[in-house]
């Protein structure tokens, strides 16, 4: 079976992208999938911090040839794997073409051992972010109802349409006050992409605003472990169910 590469991207920081990537990875594992999270938020990686882990190897070591991908993988007790990034590394923040190709090659290498490879891509529209998003089988663009988030999400969608017109991105609305509010966010971006890009925007799902989420992050524990019956946990599990199907 060919592995599915799922990229989680956002136009701006602060929308919960890394938390969503972690929780989606965990939810896919709960659906019986063999899954790995590659923290490709180059330069500002923090998935390991949110999970309370202290890696001895990371993406920087793999790209430099000091460690194999297998040596850098961390098996989380919740049933998924993490290949951590390196936080605050200027060397990784702006990769050249050769290094970007190396990250893509690493992603393909991980596909051999997993059913899903989830990429936590850094916020913004730099060359590294664009190349990783364009290479994904399923690009997920995370946004909130904040106007700046919508504007920046549209920028991501516009560039993806240029870089990889064959890709069909899906919008995931985070911190939604309600399903109706999430539908409004999708409707606004769908209308913009239809008008200016000549293509619609698929719905990837929404996650309700939930006080259990920041509490789990502060505890450095996955939401599905700490609060498995919470509203946000149910919403991410629904998204994972549609991807696993």
Residue, then its C-alpha position, 0 to 999 in steps of 0.5 A: x500500500x502506498x503511503x499517504x503524505x499529509x501536509x499541515x500548513x498555515x499562512x500565519x503562526x498562532x493558529x494551532x498548526x503544530x497542535x493539530x498536526x500532533x493530534x491528527x497523527x495521534x488520531x490516525x494511530x487510534x484508527x489503526x494506522x501506522x503513522x509518523x509525524x515529521x516536524x518540518x517546521x524548519x527553524x521553529x520546530x516544537x512538536x517534541x516540546x508539546x509532547x514533553x520529549x527530549x530527543x537526542x537526534x533530530x532532522x538537522x542531524x539527519x540532513x547533515x548525515x550525522x544520524x539516520x532517519x531510523x535513529x532519529x525516530x521517537x516512538x511515542x507511547x500513544x502509538x505513533x512516531x515522531x521525527x523531531x525538528x530542531x528549534x531555533x536553527x538558522x541553518x534549517x530556517x532557510x534551506x537551499x534547493x539541495x537541502x529542500x530536496x533532501x527533506x523531500x527524499x526523507x519524506x519518501x524514505x519514511x513512506x516505505x515504513x508507514x501508511x501515513x506521513x504527516x508533515x508539520x510545515x512552518x507557517x508562511x510561504x517560503x520556498x521550503x514551505x511551498x515545496x513541501x506542501x506541493x509534494x503532499x498527497x493531501x495538503x491541509x491548510x489550517x485557518x481561523x476566522x480571524x481576518x489576518x488568518x484568512x488573508x494569509x491562508x488565501x496566499x498559501x492557496x494561491x501559491x499552491x495553485x501555481x506550484x501544483x495545480x493538480x493538488x486539491x487542498x482542503x481547508x481545516x478551520x480551527x478554534x471555531x465557535x460553532x459549525x456554522x462559523x466554520x462554514x462561514x470561514x470555508x464559504x469566504x475562502x471558497x468564494x475567493x478561490x473560485x473567483x480568482x483561482x478558478x477552483x473550489x476549496x474542499x472542506x477538511x473539517x473543523x475543530x471547535x474552540x475547546x479549553x481542554x486544548x491549551x490545558x493539554x498543551x501546558x501539560x505536554x500531553x496529547x489531547x486524545x490521551x488527556x481529554x479523549x472525550x473533549x469536543x476538539x478531540x472528537x472533531x480531530x478524530x472525525x477528520x482522521x477518520x475521513x483521511x484513513x478511509 
